[in-house]
Amino acid sequence: MTMVLAAWLALMLQAGAGVETIARDGMSQVETPRQAVARTAAEWSALWRDHAGDTPAPAVDLAARTVVAVFLGTRASAGYAVEIVGTRRDGQAVIVEWRERRPAPDAIPAQVLTAPAHLATIPRAVGEIRFEKVQP
């Protein structure tokens, strides 16, 4: 990787730029809280199958992008959501920042099981990727 490309990638990651949503869903098939990374076609296929079953996976250019996902797991009511809000560098690692939205304390959400998820791509990242929950 050229120094210019590496500097550009570092700038994009620090600014949180480059997060592209693949799917935001309230009814994922992933029932336990989980964060995941997919860098290969096999990893992407398995991750999508976990999330959406037999639904065909969206195309992702894994030569240029890395898939990251946050699953909240099963929740007992509507009103929950998850969002990947950005990325930043911490030394050699990429930190994926995400936040959870919960129903307001005075809300009366629908009593239905949900399983919020957000799957996105970030510029191709080599090395460690960690996830960090941030405040809304």
N, C-alpha and C positions, 0 to 999 in steps of 0.2 A: 504494500500500500504506500503510495507516495505521501510525502510529508504534508502536501497541500490537502489531499483527500482525508488524511488522518485528522488534520486540524479542523477541516470542515465538519467531519463527523462528530468530533468532540464538541464543537460549537452547537451543532443541532441537538445533541444529547443534553447539553447543559441547559439549553433553552426550552427543552421539552418538546421541541418541534419533531415532526416526523412520525407521530403516533397516528396510524390510520386504522380505523375501526373495521373489523371484518364482520362482527356480530355483537349486538347487545341484546340480551335475551332475559326474560323473567322466568322462563321455563326450560332451563338446561336439564339435561339428563344426568349431570354430575350432581350427586346428592350430598357430598361432603365438601367442606371448605378445602380449597386447593388453589395453588398457583402453579402455572406450567409454562414451559418454554419448548418450542419446536423449531429445530434448525434444519431438519432433513424431511424429505417427502414422506418417509415412513413415520416419523414422529408427528408430522402434521396430520397425516391420515388417521393415525390412532387417536390423536387429541380430538379431531373433529368427530370421529365416530363415538368417542366417549360423550361428547357434548350433544350431538344431533342424530345419533343412530345412523340409519341408512340414507339420510339426506345427503346428496352429493356435496362434497367440500368445495368451497370457493377456491379459485386458482390463486396461488400466492407465488411470487417470484422469490424463491428461497436463496437464490444467488445474491439478491440485493436486500432481502428483508428477513427478519427473524420474527416468528409468531410468539406473542406473550398472551397469557390468559389468566384471569382471576375469576374463580367460582366461589360464591358465598355459601353454597350448599343449600339444603332445604330450609325454608323459612315457613312459619305457620300462618302467615298472612300476606296480603298484598302490601305494597308500600315500600318494599326493599329494592335497592338497586346498587349496582357496582359500576365504577367508572375508572378506567386507566386514564390518569390525568397528565402524565408526562414521564420523562426520564431525565436522569442526571448521572454524571460520572462521580465515582468515589474511588480514586486511584485508577486501577485497571478495570474495576467492576462497573457494570451498568446497573443503576437502581431504577426499577420500574415503580413509579409512585401511583397509588390507587386510593380511592375513597369509597366508603360505603354510605348509602343514604338509607335511613330508617324512617318508619312512619312517625309523624309528630306525636308527642305524648297525648295530645287531646284528640287525635284522629281515631276514627272508627273504620279501620281498613277491612276489606273483604276477607272473610275467613276461608282462605284457599291456600293450599300449599304452592309455594313458588320456589324457584332455584335460580336466583339472579347470576348472570355471567357476563363478562366482557372479554371478547377475543379481539386482539389488534395485532398490527405489525409495527415494528420499529426498524430503523435502518439496521442492516446486518450487523450483529454484535458477536464478536468472538470473545471467549473467556467467560468469566463469571457474570451471571445475571441474578440480582437479588430483587425481592419485592418489599416495598415499604408502604404501610398504610399511613395516609396523611389525613389531617383533620379537614372537614368540609369547609 
